Amino acid sequence: MDAKTPSIGERAWLTVPEAAEELHIPRTRCYELIQRGELPAVRIGERSIRVNRAELEQFLFDSRRVAGSKSVVVGDGKRGPGELRLLQRVAAGIREFWSPLACSKETVA
C-alpha cells in the first residue's frame, strides 16, 4: 500500500463495499440498508456512494440488541424511515386480511 494512502481504519469516508466489510455483511445487504434509510450515506455524482465512519459506528450502536431477551429495544426507541415503512406495510396487510372477514355476513352467522 502507498505510504500516502490511509488504511480503511483511518479514513473518515468508506465506499459501500468497505462499509460492508467493516460490518461483516454482504455488499448487497449494505446497499439495502442505505436504500431503506437505515444506514446514512452520501451520494457523490451518479454512481459513487460513501458512508461516514462515525455514522457507521452510530448505526452499529443504535442497532445493537440484547442477546436472549424476548423484548428487544433497538437504539433510542425512535422509528427511522425504514422501520416506519415496514410498519405501514404490515398494518396495510392486516387491514387487507381482516376487512373481508369483518364485512362478510357468512362469517358472522
C-alpha positions as semicolon CSV with decimal commas, in nm:
position;residue;x (nm);y (nm);z (nm)
1;M;0,000;0,000;0,000
2;D;0,126;0,351;-0,079
3;A;0,256;0,547;0,223
4;K;0,025;0,839;0,137
5;T;-0,292;0,626;0,121
6;P;-0,456;0,588;0,463
7;S;-0,581;0,243;0,558
8;I;-0,954;0,169;0,581
9;G;-0,936;0,205;0,960
10;E;-0,804;0,562;0,930
11;R;-1,036;0,705;0,665
12;A;-1,345;0,908;0,759
13;W;-1,544;0,806;0,447
14;L;-1,581;0,449;0,320
15;T;-1,713;0,302;-0,003
16;V;-2,013;0,071;0,028
17;P;-1,802;-0,246;-0,016
18;E;-1,563;-0,120;0,255
19;A;-1,855;-0,042;0,490
20;A;-1,999;-0,389;0,423
21;E;-1,660;-0,540;0,504
22;E;-1,647;-0,345;0,831
23;L;-1,997;-0,471;0,921
24;H;-1,917;-0,827;0,806
25;I;-2,228;-0,834;0,586
26;P;-2,277;-0,886;0,211
27;R;-2,232;-0,578;-0,006
28;T;-2,591;-0,609;-0,133
29;R;-2,724;-0,602;0,225
30;C;-2,530;-0,281;0,286
31;Y;-2,691;-0,124;-0,024
32;E;-3,034;-0,233;0,107
33;L;-2,971;-0,065;0,443
34;I;-2,873;0,255;0,263
35;Q;-3,175;0,237;0,030
36;R;-3,413;0,198;0,327
37;G;-3,254;0,492;0,506
38;E;-3,126;0,283;0,796
39;L;-2,759;0,341;0,721
40;P;-2,680;0,706;0,640
41;A;-2,479;0,760;0,323
42;V;-2,390;1,033;0,077
43;R;-2,421;1,001;-0,300
44;I;-2,141;1,168;-0,496
45;G;-2,234;1,208;-0,858
46;E;-2,444;0,935;-1,018
47;R;-2,252;0,624;-0,915
48;S;-2,044;0,689;-0,604
49;I;-2,180;0,638;-0,253
50;R;-1,981;0,699;0,065
51;V;-2,056;0,607;0,427
52;N;-1,914;0,817;0,709
53;R;-1,722;0,606;0,962
54;A;-1,872;0,789;1,262
55;E;-2,225;0,733;1,127
56;L;-2,140;0,367;1,062
57;E;-2,035;0,330;1,424
58;Q;-2,352;0,510;1,538
59;F;-2,557;0,272;1,323
60;L;-2,395;-0,023;1,500
61;F;-2,461;0,133;1,839
62;D;-2,828;0,208;1,754
63;S;-2,884;-0,138;1,604
64;R;-2,750;-0,340;1,895
65;R;-2,979;-0,589;2,062
66;V;-2,967;-0,765;2,394
67;A;-2,897;-1,134;2,335
68;G;-3,152;-1,371;2,487
69;S;-3,410;-1,100;2,553
70;K;-3,763;-1,158;2,426
71;S;-3,848;-0,789;2,419
72;V;-3,582;-0,601;2,228
73;V;-3,529;-0,228;2,233
74;V;-3,331;-0,108;1,936
75;G;-3,142;0,220;1,961
76;D;-3,319;0,507;2,131
77;G;-3,669;0,379;2,050
78;K;-3,727;0,633;1,773
79;R;-3,853;0,495;1,447
80;G;-3,645;0,555;1,134
81;P;-3,790;0,588;0,782
82;G;-3,723;0,221;0,700
83;E;-3,900;0,097;1,013
84;L;-4,199;0,328;0,955
85;R;-4,243;0,196;0,600
86;L;-4,227;-0,161;0,727
87;L;-4,488;-0,089;0,996
88;Q;-4,714;0,077;0,737
89;R;-4,690;-0,230;0,509
90;V;-4,768;-0,464;0,799
91;A;-5,067;-0,253;0,904
92;A;-5,196;-0,244;0,545
93;G;-5,162;-0,623;0,522
94;I;-5,356;-0,670;0,845
95;R;-5,633;-0,436;0,728
96;E;-5,649;-0,617;0,392
97;F;-5,670;-0,955;0,564
98;W;-5,936;-0,861;0,819
99;S;-6,161;-0,625;0,618
100;P;-6,326;-0,900;0,406
101;L;-6,387;-1,106;0,720
102;A;-6,542;-0,816;0,909
103;C;-6,776;-0,728;0,621
104;S;-6,879;-1,083;0,537
105;K;-7,219;-1,193;0,679
106;E;-7,125;-1,559;0,633
107;T;-6,853;-1,533;0,897
108;V;-7,096;-1,376;1,149
109;A;-7,374;-1,633;1,105
